[in-house]
Amino acid sequence: MRTNTRFIKSIIKAAAQDDTALPWKRGTTRAAFIAKRTASLPARKTA
């Protein structure tokens, strides 16, 4: 079976560029978003 080194190199390059923000890395940003979301709930009136 022939190894396609150009394909393998492109896969390795694409994997190195992937920078996903994991939950434990985005703690302060996520906490601020959750606080904003919960604080903006208006008081509901019943009919």
Backbone torsions as a table, in degrees:
resi	resn	phi	psi	omega
1	MET	NA	129.3	-177.1
2	ARG	-81.3	135.5	178.3
3	THR	-92.4	127.9	179.3
4	ASN	-95.5	92.2	-174.1
5	THR	-66.7	-32.9	179.1
6	ARG	-64.1	-40.7	178.4
7	PHE	-64.7	-44.9	-179.8
8	ILE	-63.1	-41.3	178.3
9	LYS	-63.9	-38.3	179.7
10	SER	-68.1	-35.6	177.7
11	ILE	-66.7	-42.8	179.2
12	ILE	-64.6	-39.6	178.8
13	LYS	-65.1	-42.6	179.4
14	ALA	-66.1	-37.6	178.8
15	ALA	-68.2	-33.6	179.7
16	ALA	-71.3	-27.8	-178.8
17	GLN	-80.9	-17.9	-177.9
18	ASP	-67.6	122.9	-179.1
19	ASP	-133.2	80.8	-179.7
20	THR	-86.1	133.6	178.0
21	ALA	-80.3	110.1	-179.8
22	LEU	-80.9	156.2	-174.5
23	PRO	-55.0	-37.5	-178.5
24	TRP	-77.8	-12.1	176.6
25	LYS	-88.6	-25.0	-174.9
26	ARG	-109.2	35.8	-175.1
27	GLY	-59.0	-51.3	-175.8
28	THR	-69.7	-38.6	179.0
29	THR	-64.8	-44.1	-178.7
30	ARG	-68.4	-40.1	178.9
31	ALA	-62.7	-39.5	178.5
32	ALA	-65.8	-40.6	179.1
33	PHE	-64.4	-44.0	-179.5
34	ILE	-65.4	-41.2	179.0
35	ALA	-63.3	-40.7	179.1
36	LYS	-66.1	-40.3	-178.0
37	ARG	-67.1	-43.0	-177.7
38	THR	-75.3	-28.6	-179.3
39	ALA	-76.4	-23.6	-175.3
40	SER	-89.4	9.5	178.9
41	LEU	-75.4	119.3	-179.7
42	PRO	-75.6	156.9	177.4
43	ALA	-73.8	129.0	-178.9
44	ARG	-87.8	141.7	176.6
45	LYS	-102.3	139.9	177.3
46	THR	-89.2	150.0	-176.8
47	ALA	-78.4	NA	NA
